[in-house]
């Protein structure tokens, strides 16, 4: 007597095994719960949809044809100030490029549907910011090479496999630096007496970008406690070490442009202290006891700055 094969049960078993393999390979990222698990993140997503804007609707009012104007006169600043702004804005441009890449990475790493949807809007925001600084830099000068500290920072954030570290590095630190730098830049431009036309070409788009960046920072503040909950002592130590290394690279990136910042009326030490104050407030807001307080580093900045200046003075002059 030949018994029939239990095709149904075998098929279900094979399907279960196959699903297990696919989940291990990452298929679970496509099977997110529709029900909202974090109302604050869902609200940020809806705000991001509401606040989208298109540079094409504003391009002509921001950036006239460069061939038709004397750029320095049109902006109401000197040649040295224009070139200094081009170097500083080039670093912002690279930061926006990095944010576009890293926020895209994060969309595949988040466990909730509303978080991935918000991050998808952030990718769009960052693409728009890249486009804005392409326009600003093309108008005032050109895109200059990336500074080595910023390059190392963005490369390491992009390379880490841990979503909480990416979120700390990008949404708290890099976006936080952008907000602090933008505030200082707008204040400096006002004090330099930039023309109304120049403000419309540079200041107005930066103000629009700052509203986007505030949402991105808010996402990190809201979501990090959930990701850091239950972290082991070893994991906490690893996160703190990375945080300190990245703060050091942020310091280097700001210090690298000291001369250009001074040309624009920005005190780089004051900018660093503001950055650390803002970072400390965000740490307190998200209640992330895992992260290191920046108070000690803030006290070290003036001494560290003098030490770096002394080392640079002793560096041999480059060969002719």
Secondary structure, DSSP 8 states (H G I E B T S, - for coil): ------HHHHHHHHHHHHHHHHHHHTGGGG---SS-S-HHHHHHHHHHHHT---GGGTHHHH---GGGS-HHHHHTS-HHHHHHHHHHHHHHHHHHHHHHHHHHHHHTT-SSHHHHHHHHHHHHHHHHHHHHHHHHHHHHS------HHHHHHHHHHHH---HHHHHIIIIIIIHHHHHHHHHHHHHHHHHHT--HHHIIIIIHHHHHHHHHHHHHHHHHHHHHHHHHTT--HHHHHHHHHHHHHHHHHHHHHHHHTHHHHHHTT--HHHHHHHHHHHHHHHHHHHT-TTS--SHHHHHHHHHHHHHHHHHHHHS-----
